Amino acid sequence: MRGNAHFFAGLMTTIALSVGVTHAFAADLVVLDQAAQSSLKASANANVVSTLSILRKQAQQHGSIRIIVGLRIVFVPEGGLTEAAALQQRDEIARVQSVVLDKVPSLKLRPESIKRFASSPFLALEVNSAELEALASLNEIVSIEEDRIAAPSSASEVVLPESK
């Protein structure tokens, strides 16, 4: 398994260099899905199957649901990039967002239901059941989660290491 990790890190470095991410280390790269390049709909992962099932039910019951969609791209937090590489990454995020929206054209009829993020590989969308199914079948999508307000964590929950 260790050899696979080194291979994967080398592959990520090669990809990063080929897309102009020259000042990032392979350890800084985040690929939102380590699995094969298949759609979520085809996933055998129990968590993915369960999440999609819950979202399907909610979309059917309410007519639509708010979701956050993760895009399949190589991503480096902008703090680890040069300005030029950050701009190039933002262009790639925008390109993949557009590809996804082009593949589900009904979403573009309701632009108020779309929130693009410039510096992170996500879209926030309000979708109906058919749109949810269409998104789940796209290879460009690595995650779909409900867009909901989460309770903030309190500072008392943070465990700091003991000083010596």
C-alpha positions as a Markdown table, in Angstrom:
| # | Residue | x | y | z |
|---|---|---|---|---|
| 1 | Met | 0.0 | 0.0 | 0.0 |
| 2 | Arg | 2.9 | 2.3 | 0.8 |
| 3 | Gly | 4.1 | 2.0 | -2.8 |
| 4 | Asn | 0.7 | 3.1 | -4.0 |
| 5 | Ala | 0.8 | 6.2 | -1.8 |
| 6 | His | 4.2 | 7.2 | -3.3 |
| 7 | Phe | 2.9 | 6.5 | -6.8 |
| 8 | Phe | -0.2 | 8.6 | -6.1 |
| 9 | Ala | 1.9 | 11.5 | -4.7 |
| 10 | Gly | 4.2 | 11.3 | -7.8 |
| 11 | Leu | 1.2 | 11.3 | -10.1 |
| 12 | Met | -0.4 | 14.3 | -8.3 |
| 13 | Thr | 2.9 | 16.2 | -8.6 |
| 14 | Thr | 3.1 | 15.4 | -12.3 |
| 15 | Ile | -0.5 | 16.6 | -12.8 |
| 16 | Ala | 0.1 | 19.7 | -10.7 |
| 17 | Leu | 3.1 | 20.6 | -12.7 |
| 18 | Ser | 1.3 | 20.0 | -16.0 |
| 19 | Val | -1.5 | 22.5 | -15.0 |
| 20 | Gly | 0.9 | 25.1 | -13.7 |
| 21 | Val | 0.9 | 24.4 | -10.0 |
| 22 | Thr | 4.6 | 24.7 | -9.7 |
| 23 | His | 5.0 | 25.9 | -6.1 |
| 24 | Ala | 2.8 | 23.3 | -4.4 |
| 25 | Phe | 4.0 | 20.0 | -2.9 |
| 26 | Ala | 2.1 | 16.8 | -3.6 |
| 27 | Ala | 1.1 | 16.6 | 0.0 |
| 28 | Asp | -0.8 | 19.9 | -0.4 |
| 29 | Leu | -2.9 | 18.7 | -3.3 |
| 30 | Val | -6.5 | 17.7 | -2.6 |
| 31 | Val | -8.3 | 15.5 | -5.0 |
| 32 | Leu | -11.9 | 15.4 | -3.7 |
| 33 | Asp | -12.3 | 11.8 | -4.7 |
| 34 | Gln | -9.6 | 9.1 | -4.6 |
| 35 | Ala | -11.8 | 6.5 | -6.2 |
| 36 | Ala | -12.1 | 5.6 | -9.8 |
| 37 | Gln | -13.5 | 8.2 | -12.1 |
| 38 | Ser | -17.0 | 7.0 | -12.0 |
| 39 | Ser | -20.2 | 8.8 | -11.1 |
| 40 | Leu | -21.7 | 8.9 | -7.6 |
| 41 | Lys | -24.7 | 7.1 | -9.0 |
| 42 | Ala | -22.5 | 4.1 | -9.8 |
| 43 | Ser | -20.8 | 4.2 | -6.4 |
| 44 | Ala | -20.8 | 1.1 | -4.1 |
| 45 | Asn | -19.7 | 3.3 | -1.1 |
| 46 | Ala | -22.3 | 2.8 | 1.6 |
| 47 | Asn | -22.1 | 6.5 | 2.7 |
| 48 | Val | -22.6 | 7.8 | -0.9 |
| 49 | Val | -25.5 | 5.4 | -1.5 |
| 50 | Ser | -27.1 | 6.4 | 1.8 |
| 51 | Thr | -26.6 | 10.2 | 1.3 |
| 52 | Leu | -28.1 | 10.0 | -2.3 |
| 53 | Ser | -31.1 | 8.0 | -1.0 |
| 54 | Ile | -31.8 | 10.6 | 1.7 |
| 55 | Leu | -31.4 | 13.5 | -0.8 |
| 56 | Arg | -33.7 | 11.8 | -3.3 |
| 57 | Lys | -36.4 | 11.4 | -0.7 |
| 58 | Gln | -36.1 | 15.0 | 0.5 |
| 59 | Ala | -36.2 | 16.3 | -3.1 |
| 60 | Gln | -39.3 | 14.2 | -3.9 |
| 61 | Gln | -41.1 | 15.3 | -0.7 |
| 62 | His | -40.3 | 19.0 | -0.9 |
| 63 | Gly | -40.1 | 19.4 | -4.7 |
| 64 | Ser | -36.4 | 20.6 | -4.4 |
| 65 | Ile | -33.5 | 20.5 | -2.1 |
| 66 | Arg | -30.4 | 22.7 | -1.6 |
| 67 | Ile | -27.1 | 20.8 | -2.1 |
| 68 | Ile | -23.4 | 21.4 | -2.3 |
| 69 | Val | -21.7 | 19.7 | -5.2 |
| 70 | Gly | -18.0 | 18.9 | -5.1 |
| 71 | Leu | -16.2 | 19.0 | -8.5 |
| 72 | Arg | -13.6 | 16.5 | -9.7 |
| 73 | Ile | -10.5 | 18.6 | -10.1 |
| 74 | Val | -7.0 | 18.7 | -8.6 |
| 75 | Phe | -7.2 | 21.4 | -6.1 |
| 76 | Val | -4.5 | 23.2 | -4.0 |
| 77 | Pro | -5.4 | 25.7 | -1.3 |
| 78 | Glu | -4.6 | 29.1 | -2.7 |
| 79 | Gly | -2.1 | 29.9 | 0.1 |
| 80 | Gly | 0.2 | 27.3 | -1.4 |
| 81 | Leu | 0.1 | 28.9 | -4.9 |
| 82 | Thr | 1.7 | 31.7 | -6.7 |
| 83 | Glu | -0.7 | 34.4 | -7.9 |
| 84 | Ala | -0.6 | 33.2 | -11.5 |
| 85 | Ala | -1.2 | 29.6 | -10.4 |
| 86 | Ala | -4.1 | 30.7 | -8.2 |
| 87 | Leu | -5.7 | 32.5 | -11.2 |
| 88 | Gln | -5.2 | 29.4 | -13.4 |
| 89 | Gln | -6.8 | 27.2 | -10.8 |
| 90 | Arg | -9.8 | 29.6 | -10.5 |
| 91 | Asp | -10.1 | 29.4 | -14.3 |
| 92 | Glu | -10.2 | 25.6 | -14.1 |
| 93 | Ile | -12.8 | 25.7 | -11.3 |
| 94 | Ala | -15.0 | 28.0 | -13.4 |
| 95 | Arg | -14.5 | 25.8 | -16.5 |
| 96 | Val | -15.6 | 22.7 | -14.6 |
| 97 | Gln | -18.6 | 24.5 | -13.0 |
| 98 | Ser | -19.7 | 25.6 | -16.5 |
| 99 | Val | -19.3 | 22.0 | -17.9 |
| 100 | Val | -21.5 | 20.7 | -15.1 |
| 101 | Leu | -24.2 | 23.4 | -15.6 |
| 102 | Asp | -24.1 | 22.8 | -19.4 |
| 103 | Lys | -24.8 | 19.1 | -18.8 |
| 104 | Val | -27.9 | 19.9 | -16.6 |
| 105 | Pro | -29.4 | 22.8 | -18.7 |
| 106 | Ser | -32.5 | 23.1 | -16.6 |
| 107 | Leu | -30.4 | 24.6 | -13.8 |
| 108 | Lys | -29.4 | 27.5 | -16.0 |
| 109 | Leu | -33.1 | 28.4 | -16.4 |
| 110 | Arg | -33.0 | 29.4 | -12.7 |
| 111 | Pro | -29.8 | 31.3 | -12.2 |
| 112 | Glu | -30.9 | 32.4 | -8.7 |
| 113 | Ser | -30.6 | 28.7 | -7.7 |
| 114 | Ile | -26.9 | 28.6 | -8.6 |
| 115 | Lys | -24.0 | 29.8 | -6.4 |
| 116 | Arg | -20.6 | 29.5 | -7.9 |
| 117 | Phe | -17.5 | 29.6 | -5.7 |
| 118 | Ala | -14.5 | 31.2 | -7.3 |
| 119 | Ser | -11.7 | 29.7 | -5.3 |
| 120 | Ser | -13.1 | 26.4 | -4.2 |
| 121 | Pro | -14.2 | 23.5 | -6.4 |
| 122 | Phe | -17.9 | 23.5 | -5.4 |
| 123 | Leu | -21.3 | 24.7 | -6.5 |
| 124 | Ala | -24.3 | 25.3 | -4.3 |
| 125 | Leu | -27.5 | 24.5 | -6.1 |
| 126 | Glu | -31.2 | 24.1 | -5.5 |
| 127 | Val | -32.3 | 21.0 | -7.5 |
| 128 | Asn | -35.4 | 18.9 | -8.1 |
| 129 | Ser | -35.3 | 15.1 | -8.3 |
| 130 | Ala | -34.5 | 14.9 | -12.0 |
| 131 | Glu | -31.6 | 17.4 | -11.6 |
| 132 | Leu | -30.2 | 15.5 | -8.6 |
| 133 | Glu | -30.2 | 12.3 | -10.6 |
| 134 | Ala | -28.5 | 14.0 | -13.5 |
| 135 | Leu | -25.8 | 15.5 | -11.3 |
| 136 | Ala | -25.2 | 12.1 | -9.6 |
| 137 | Ser | -24.6 | 10.5 | -12.9 |
| 138 | Leu | -21.9 | 13.0 | -14.0 |
| 139 | Asn | -18.2 | 12.0 | -13.8 |
| 140 | Glu | -17.3 | 15.6 | -13.0 |
| 141 | Ile | -19.0 | 15.3 | -9.6 |
| 142 | Val | -17.2 | 13.8 | -6.6 |
| 143 | Ser | -19.6 | 14.7 | -3.8 |
| 144 | Ile | -23.2 | 15.8 | -3.2 |
| 145 | Glu | -24.2 | 16.9 | 0.3 |
| 146 | Glu | -27.2 | 18.7 | 1.7 |
| 147 | Asp | -26.6 | 22.4 | 2.0 |
| 148 | Arg | -27.7 | 23.0 | 5.5 |
| 149 | Ile | -26.7 | 25.2 | 8.4 |
| 150 | Ala | -24.4 | 23.5 | 10.8 |
| 151 | Ala | -24.1 | 24.5 | 14.4 |
| 152 | Pro | -20.8 | 26.3 | 15.1 |
| 153 | Ser | -18.4 | 24.4 | 17.2 |
| 154 | Ser | -17.5 | 26.0 | 20.5 |
| 155 | Ala | -14.0 | 26.9 | 21.6 |
| 156 | Ser | -14.5 | 24.6 | 24.6 |
| 157 | Glu | -14.6 | 21.6 | 22.2 |
| 158 | Val | -11.1 | 22.4 | 20.9 |
| 159 | Val | -8.5 | 20.2 | 22.5 |
| 160 | Leu | -5.0 | 21.8 | 22.5 |
| 161 | Pro | -1.8 | 19.8 | 22.9 |
| 162 | Glu | -0.2 | 20.0 | 26.3 |
| 163 | Ser | 2.8 | 22.2 | 26.5 |
| 164 | Lys | 6.0 | 20.7 | 27.9 |
